[in-house]
Amino acid sequence: MTKRLRMLSTAATVLIALGLTGCGKDSADRDGGTWADGRSKAPATSAAAPTAAPNADDGRPKGRPTESPSTPPFTMPTKAAGAPSARKVVDAFKAAGLKVPNVRDRSTECGPDGGGIGCAQLLATDAVSVYVFPDEATATNQTAVWGTDAYRKGAVVLNYLGTRTTATERKRYDDVLAKLA
């Protein structure tokens, strides 16, 4: 019986040792890494770890998100046929005398590197953001997520989250879109 216990404890020790060797330091620990508050994990007295050259070939395509080999590359959706472009909507707001300060094209945020909500176009202003979706179903779903801070007409959604646009002003933007779409 003593021999079995000794054999069992030896086997357990070997398994634990094997498990611990697999728990080595990850690349963030090896390279110093940072804590959540931005402080470096590397000791103050140690030299900084060398970093990889910016043009080093790591086998991944440049400028694209890392995807599994079985995942097809992401293609941005196209706007629904017959839906006005986000630029046309913003121009209609301007023509109606509505404020559209600080216009920014944020269409790249529609894809996997941004919010990934599946829009085809996005123009943001300080008063309203204009989303154009590939179809009405996707636009309806996203409007339901945003609730009362959004207005939908066809495949175009106006989003007022994070703006100081009053209810009266929102109604004016909504009416212009309703006439346009």
Disulfide bonds with the S-S distance in Angstrom:
Cys110-Cys119 1.78
